[in-house]
Amino acid sequence: MLYSQDQTWASEALERFLLKMTVMRERACTKIPYTTKNGKYDDNSTLAAEKSMGIGWWTNGFWAGMMWLLYHETKEERYAEIARFSEEQLDTCFDEFYDLSHDLGFVYQPTAVADYRLTGSQAGRRRGLHAACLLAGRFNPAGNFIRAWNDWGDGRDTTGWAIIDCMMNLNLLYWASDELGDPRFRQIAMLHADTAMSAFVRPDGSVNHIVSFDPETGILLGSLGGQGYGEGSSWTRGQAWGIYGFALSYVHTGKTEYLDTAKRIAHYFISNIPEDGRIPTDFRAPVEPFYEDASAAAIAACGFLELADLVPALEKDLYRKAAVKLLRTLDSRNCDYNPDTDGVLRNCTAAYHDKTHEFHIVYGDYFYLEALLMLKGSDFRMW
């Protein structure tokens, strides 16, 4: 009965999302948004004047990802048309070799791969496999990790850096391995996941954001605070990437250590959820100032719901209840369903030490939508 009530609520929340999206999608049909300015989406569909944002930005798959999720849910062809705009614009990155980093999974799985899986598009398949080959090429066998960012041009050497976010990008490699019947992609993904288990995840279930290795020897040099409060802190979006990413690595490989790791991170996250359900940017940051990150809540909810599908019946309630608490909090406190403004999920924070906090970010919307569909019982899983 309780599960049925959750599904009913998720359907009602999804209807609110859809009502806004039918209007909002037309305002943004030729854009690739990241955030909003004065209530309207910005646009990253062209080359950036500076090496930030623009067509190479790591979030550029999520708008199309929402379109593909809603295409599957509603069967409305308009969603597919809008999604393909993003997919085709992203060819610029391939053509120019522009900003191609470890985030190829975030960019091309919700665009090209989703297109192929849902419609059989051979162009989507080619793009997805090309992206997977580029991602595999970032693997460093000295240390068994996938290099995160490219050179930023600011004097910092990122050659040996890996980040927890990449656990989600591994899904592109798992897909390519299955699609081609070639185990090399899966082996690279698993080697990186094994490294992440030992180098990123602490005994208490908290995680590092950035880990630095000597790129020549693979020796672990240390961790960096990254987008969290500082070294040794607990950046909540990184926690969420860890929960969802390790759960999905278990789904793709059956390696029980990945499931156990996802559960350990999840238990740490659940034990730190505030009474009011609002997730801070970092669990170990000072009480004041409080910077909320609604996107971390949405991603964690997806991870909890994935875990609920993977564990025995006695464990399901723990994860499902945590997901529902987060999602209901987002719906009641963070969602803007006004059709006259763009974006749905407010109060997302990209990084603790950024100048701007608590604003709309497109991946917040994406994972909120994905979580609602998972809770409702959708049979399509993006990752």
C-alpha positions as CSV (number, residue, x, y, z in Angstrom):
1,M,0.0,0.0,0.0
2,L,2.8,2.4,0.9
3,Y,4.6,1.8,-2.4
4,S,1.3,2.4,-4.2
5,Q,0.9,5.8,-2.4
6,D,4.5,6.7,-3.4
7,Q,3.8,5.9,-7.0
8,T,0.6,8.0,-7.0
9,W,2.4,10.9,-5.5
10,A,5.2,10.5,-8.1
11,S,2.7,10.5,-10.9
12,E,1.1,13.7,-9.5
13,A,4.5,15.4,-9.2
14,L,5.4,14.3,-12.7
15,E,2.2,15.8,-14.1
16,R,3.2,19.2,-12.6
17,F,6.6,18.8,-14.2
18,L,5.0,17.9,-17.6
19,L,2.6,20.8,-17.5
20,K,5.5,23.2,-17.2
21,M,7.7,21.4,-19.7
22,T,5.2,21.6,-22.5
23,V,5.6,25.3,-22.4
24,M,9.2,25.6,-21.4
25,R,10.5,23.2,-24.1
26,E,9.4,25.6,-26.9
27,R,11.3,28.5,-25.4
28,A,14.4,26.4,-25.2
29,C,14.0,24.2,-28.3
30,T,17.1,25.7,-29.9
31,K,19.2,26.0,-26.8
32,I,21.4,23.8,-24.7
33,P,20.8,25.3,-21.2
34,Y,22.9,25.2,-18.1
35,T,21.2,27.7,-15.8
36,T,18.8,30.6,-15.9
37,K,19.3,34.3,-16.1
38,N,16.3,36.5,-15.1
39,G,14.1,33.5,-15.3
40,K,15.1,32.4,-18.8
41,Y,17.5,29.7,-19.8
42,D,21.0,30.6,-21.0
43,D,22.4,28.8,-24.1
44,N,25.6,26.7,-24.5
45,S,24.9,25.5,-28.0
46,T,27.9,27.4,-29.6
47,L,31.7,27.6,-29.0
48,A,32.5,29.6,-25.9
49,A,34.6,32.7,-26.1
50,E,36.5,31.4,-23.0
51,K,37.1,27.8,-22.1
52,S,34.1,27.5,-19.9
53,M,30.5,26.8,-20.6
54,G,29.8,26.8,-24.3
55,I,29.3,23.7,-26.4
56,G,32.0,21.8,-24.6
57,W,30.4,22.2,-21.1
58,W,30.0,19.0,-19.2
59,T,26.3,19.5,-18.5
60,N,25.3,19.7,-22.1
61,G,23.7,16.2,-22.2
62,F,21.1,16.8,-19.5
63,W,18.6,18.9,-21.4
64,A,18.4,16.4,-24.2
65,G,18.3,13.6,-21.5
66,M,15.1,15.2,-20.1
67,M,13.7,15.3,-23.6
68,W,14.4,11.6,-24.2
69,L,13.0,10.6,-20.8
70,L,9.8,12.5,-21.6
71,Y,9.7,11.1,-25.1
72,H,9.7,7.6,-23.7
73,E,7.1,8.6,-21.1
74,T,4.7,10.5,-23.4
75,K,5.5,9.2,-26.9
76,E,5.4,12.8,-28.1
77,E,7.7,13.2,-31.1
78,R,8.4,16.8,-30.3
79,Y,10.6,15.7,-27.4
80,A,12.7,13.6,-29.8
81,E,13.1,16.6,-32.2
82,I,14.3,18.9,-29.5
83,A,16.7,16.2,-28.1
84,R,18.3,15.7,-31.5
85,F,19.1,19.4,-31.8
86,S,21.5,19.0,-28.8
87,E,22.9,15.8,-30.2
88,E,23.7,17.4,-33.6
89,Q,25.1,20.6,-32.1
90,L,27.5,18.5,-30.0
91,D,29.2,17.2,-33.2
92,T,31.2,20.5,-32.9
93,C,33.1,18.9,-30.0
94,F,34.1,16.0,-32.1
95,D,35.0,18.1,-35.1
96,E,37.1,20.6,-33.1
97,F,38.3,18.2,-30.4
98,Y,36.8,20.8,-28.1
99,D,36.7,20.2,-24.3
100,L,36.5,16.4,-24.5
101,S,37.1,15.2,-21.0
102,H,36.1,12.4,-18.6
103,D,32.5,13.8,-18.8
104,L,31.8,12.2,-22.2
105,G,29.4,9.8,-20.4
106,F,27.4,12.7,-19.0
107,V,27.3,14.4,-22.4
108,Y,26.7,11.5,-24.8
109,Q,24.8,8.8,-22.9
110,P,21.7,11.0,-22.4
111,T,21.9,12.3,-26.0
112,A,23.3,10.0,-28.7
113,V,23.1,6.7,-26.8
114,A,19.5,7.4,-25.6
115,D,18.6,8.2,-29.2
116,Y,20.0,4.9,-30.4
117,R,18.4,2.9,-27.6
118,L,14.9,4.5,-28.0
119,T,14.7,4.9,-31.7
120,G,17.4,2.8,-33.3
121,S,19.3,5.8,-34.6
122,Q,22.5,4.6,-36.2
123,A,23.9,8.1,-36.1
124,G,23.3,8.1,-32.3
125,R,25.1,4.7,-32.1
126,R,28.1,6.0,-34.0
127,R,28.4,9.1,-31.8
128,G,28.0,7.1,-28.6
129,L,30.7,4.6,-29.6
130,H,33.0,7.4,-30.7
131,A,32.6,9.1,-27.3
132,A,33.3,5.8,-25.6
133,C,36.5,5.3,-27.5
134,L,37.6,8.8,-26.5
135,L,36.7,8.2,-22.8
136,A,38.6,4.9,-22.8
137,G,41.6,6.7,-24.2
138,R,41.8,8.8,-21.0
139,F,42.6,5.7,-19.0
140,N,46.1,5.6,-17.3
141,P,47.3,2.1,-16.6
142,A,49.8,3.5,-14.1
143,G,47.3,3.8,-11.2
144,N,44.3,2.4,-13.1
145,F,42.3,5.6,-13.3
146,I,40.6,7.7,-15.9
147,R,42.0,11.2,-16.0
148,A,39.4,13.8,-15.2
149,W,39.9,17.3,-16.6
150,N,42.2,18.6,-19.4
151,D,44.8,21.3,-18.9
152,W,43.0,24.4,-17.5
153,G,45.8,26.7,-18.5
154,D,46.1,28.1,-15.0
155,G,49.4,26.4,-14.0
156,R,47.8,23.5,-12.2
157,D,48.9,20.0,-13.4
158,T,45.8,17.9,-13.6
159,T,47.4,15.0,-15.5
160,G,47.1,12.7,-12.5
161,W,43.7,13.8,-11.2
162,A,40.6,11.6,-11.0
163,I,37.3,12.6,-9.5
164,I,34.3,10.7,-7.9
165,D,31.9,12.1,-10.6
166,C,33.5,9.7,-13.1
167,M,31.7,6.8,-11.6
168,M,28.7,7.9,-13.6
169,N,30.7,8.3,-16.8
170,L,31.7,4.6,-16.6
171,N,28.2,3.7,-17.8
172,L,29.1,4.8,-21.3
173,L,32.0,2.2,-21.3
174,Y,29.7,-0.5,-20.0
175,W,27.2,0.2,-22.8
176,A,30.0,0.2,-25.5
177,S,31.3,-3.1,-24.2
178,D,27.9,-4.7,-24.5
179,E,27.1,-3.1,-27.8
180,L,30.4,-4.2,-29.4
181,G,30.9,-7.5,-27.5
182,D,34.3,-6.1,-26.6
183,P,35.4,-6.5,-23.0
184,R,38.1,-3.9,-23.1
185,F,35.7,-1.1,-22.3
186,R,34.2,-2.9,-19.4
187,Q,37.7,-3.8,-18.1
188,I,38.7,-0.2,-18.1
189,A,35.6,0.8,-16.3
190,M,36.1,-1.8,-13.6
191,L,39.7,-1.0,-13.1
192,H,38.7,2.7,-12.5
193,A,35.9,1.6,-10.2
194,D,38.3,-0.6,-8.2
195,T,40.6,2.4,-7.8
196,A,37.8,4.6,-6.8
197,M,36.7,2.0,-4.1
198,S,40.2,2.1,-2.5
199,A,41.2,5.7,-3.1
200,F,38.0,7.7,-2.9
201,V,35.7,6.0,-0.4
202,R,36.6,6.4,3.2
203,P,35.8,3.7,5.9
204,D,32.9,5.7,7.2
205,G,31.3,6.0,3.7
206,S,32.2,9.6,3.1
207,V,34.1,10.2,-0.2
208,N,36.9,12.4,-1.6
209,H,36.1,14.6,-4.6
210,I,39.5,14.7,-6.2
211,V,42.3,12.2,-5.8
212,S,45.8,13.0,-7.3
213,F,48.1,10.3,-8.6
214,D,51.6,10.4,-10.0
215,P,50.8,9.9,-13.7
216,E,54.1,8.1,-14.3
217,T,54.1,5.6,-11.4
218,G,50.4,5.6,-10.3
219,I,51.4,6.3,-6.7
220,L,48.5,8.0,-4.8
221,L,49.7,11.5,-3.9
222,G,46.7,12.7,-1.9
223,S,43.2,14.1,-2.0
224,L,41.9,17.6,-2.7
225,G,38.7,19.3,-1.4
226,G,37.5,20.1,-4.9
227,Q,34.0,21.4,-5.0
228,G,33.4,20.7,-1.4
229,Y,34.3,22.7,1.7
230,G,37.9,21.4,1.8
231,E,40.2,18.4,2.1
232,G,38.7,15.7,4.1
233,S,35.1,17.2,3.9
234,S,32.1,15.5,2.4
235,W,30.8,17.2,-0.7
236,T,27.2,16.0,-1.0
237,R,26.9,15.8,-4.7
238,G,30.1,13.7,-4.7
239,Q,28.4,11.4,-2.2
240,A,25.4,11.1,-4.5
241,W,27.6,10.3,-7.5
242,G,29.3,7.6,-5.4
243,I,25.9,6.0,-4.4
244,Y,24.4,6.0,-7.9
245,G,27.7,5.3,-9.7
246,F,28.7,2.2,-7.7
247,A,25.2,0.9,-7.7
248,L,25.2,1.1,-11.5
249,S,28.6,-0.5,-11.7
250,Y,27.1,-3.4,-9.8
251,V,24.2,-3.6,-12.2
252,H,26.5,-3.8,-15.2
253,T,29.1,-6.2,-13.7
254,G,27.5,-8.1,-10.9
255,K,30.6,-7.4,-8.7
256,T,29.2,-7.5,-5.2
257,E,32.0,-5.2,-3.9
258,Y,30.4,-2.4,-5.9
259,L,27.0,-2.9,-4.3
260,D,28.6,-3.0,-0.8
261,T,30.4,0.2,-1.5
262,A,27.2,1.9,-2.8
263,K,25.4,0.9,0.4
264,R,28.3,2.1,2.6
265,I,28.1,5.6,1.0
266,A,24.3,5.5,1.1
267,H,24.3,4.8,4.8
268,Y,26.6,7.7,5.5
269,F,24.4,10.0,3.4
270,I,21.2,8.8,5.1
271,S,22.6,9.3,8.5
272,N,23.4,12.9,7.7
273,I,20.1,13.9,6.1
274,P,18.8,16.9,8.1
275,E,15.4,16.7,9.7
276,D,13.9,19.1,7.2
277,G,15.3,17.1,4.2
278,R,17.3,20.1,2.8
279,I,20.8,18.8,1.7
280,P,23.7,21.1,2.3
281,T,26.5,21.5,-0.2
282,D,28.9,19.7,2.1
283,F,28.0,17.6,5.2
284,R,31.1,18.7,7.0
285,A,30.9,22.4,6.2
286,P,30.3,24.9,9.0
287,V,26.6,25.4,10.0
288,E,26.7,28.9,8.8
289,P,26.6,30.0,6.0
290,F,24.2,27.2,4.9
291,Y,24.4,26.6,1.1
292,E,21.8,24.1,-0.1
293,D,22.4,21.8,-3.0
294,A,19.0,20.5,-4.2
295,S,20.8,18.7,-7.1
296,A,22.6,16.5,-4.6
297,A,19.3,15.5,-3.1
298,A,17.9,14.6,-6.6
299,I,20.9,12.5,-7.6
300,A,21.0,10.7,-4.2
301,A,17.3,9.9,-4.6
302,C,18.1,8.2,-7.9
303,G,20.9,6.3,-6.2
304,F,18.6,5.2,-3.3
305,L,15.9,4.0,-5.7
306,E,18.5,2.1,-7.8
307,L,19.7,0.4,-4.6
308,A,16.1,-0.4,-3.5
309,D,15.8,-2.5,-6.7
310,L,19.0,-4.4,-6.0
311,V,18.7,-5.4,-2.3
312,P,16.5,-8.0,-0.5
313,A,13.0,-7.0,0.7
314,L,14.1,-6.3,4.2
315,E,16.5,-3.6,3.0
316,K,14.3,-1.9,0.4
317,D,12.4,0.3,2.8
318,L,15.5,2.1,4.1
319,Y,16.5,3.3,0.6
320,R,13.0,3.9,-0.7
321,K,12.0,6.0,2.3
322,A,15.1,8.1,2.1
323,A,14.5,8.8,-1.6
324,V,10.8,9.7,-1.0
325,K,11.8,12.1,1.8
326,L,14.2,13.9,-0.4
327,L,11.9,14.0,-3.4
328,R,8.9,15.3,-1.4
329,T,11.1,18.0,0.1
330,L,12.2,19.0,-3.3
331,D,8.7,19.1,-4.6
332,S,7.3,21.2,-1.7
333,R,10.3,23.6,-1.1
334,N,12.5,23.7,-4.2
335,C,10.3,23.3,-7.4
336,D,9.2,26.2,-9.5
337,Y,6.3,25.0,-11.6
338,N,5.4,28.4,-13.0
339,P,5.3,28.0,-16.8
340,D,6.4,31.6,-17.3
341,T,9.9,30.9,-16.0
342,D,12.5,28.4,-17.1
343,G,13.9,25.7,-14.9
344,V,12.2,23.6,-12.2
345,L,14.6,22.8,-9.4
346,R,15.9,25.8,-7.4
347,N,18.6,26.1,-4.8
348,C,21.3,24.0,-6.5
349,T,24.9,24.8,-5.8
350,A,27.8,23.8,-8.1
351,A,30.6,24.2,-5.6
352,Y,30.9,25.4,-2.0
353,H,33.5,28.1,-2.6
354,D,31.9,29.5,-5.8
355,K,30.7,33.1,-5.6
356,T,27.1,32.1,-6.5
357,H,25.0,29.6,-4.6
358,E,21.5,28.2,-4.6
359,F,20.4,28.7,-8.2
360,H,18.9,26.6,-11.0
361,I,21.1,24.1,-12.7
362,V,19.9,21.8,-15.5
363,Y,21.2,18.6,-14.1
364,G,19.1,19.2,-11.0
365,D,16.0,19.1,-13.2
366,Y,17.2,16.1,-15.0
367,F,17.9,13.9,-11.9
368,Y,14.7,15.1,-10.2
369,L,12.7,14.0,-13.3
370,E,14.6,10.7,-13.5
371,A,13.9,10.0,-9.8
372,L,10.2,10.7,-10.3
373,L,10.1,8.3,-13.2
374,M,12.0,5.6,-11.3
375,L,9.6,6.0,-8.3
376,K,6.6,5.9,-10.7
377,G,7.9,2.6,-12.2
378,S,9.3,3.6,-15.6
379,D,10.8,0.7,-17.5
380,F,13.5,2.8,-19.1
381,R,16.8,3.5,-17.3
382,M,19.2,6.0,-18.9
383,W,22.4,4.6,-17.4
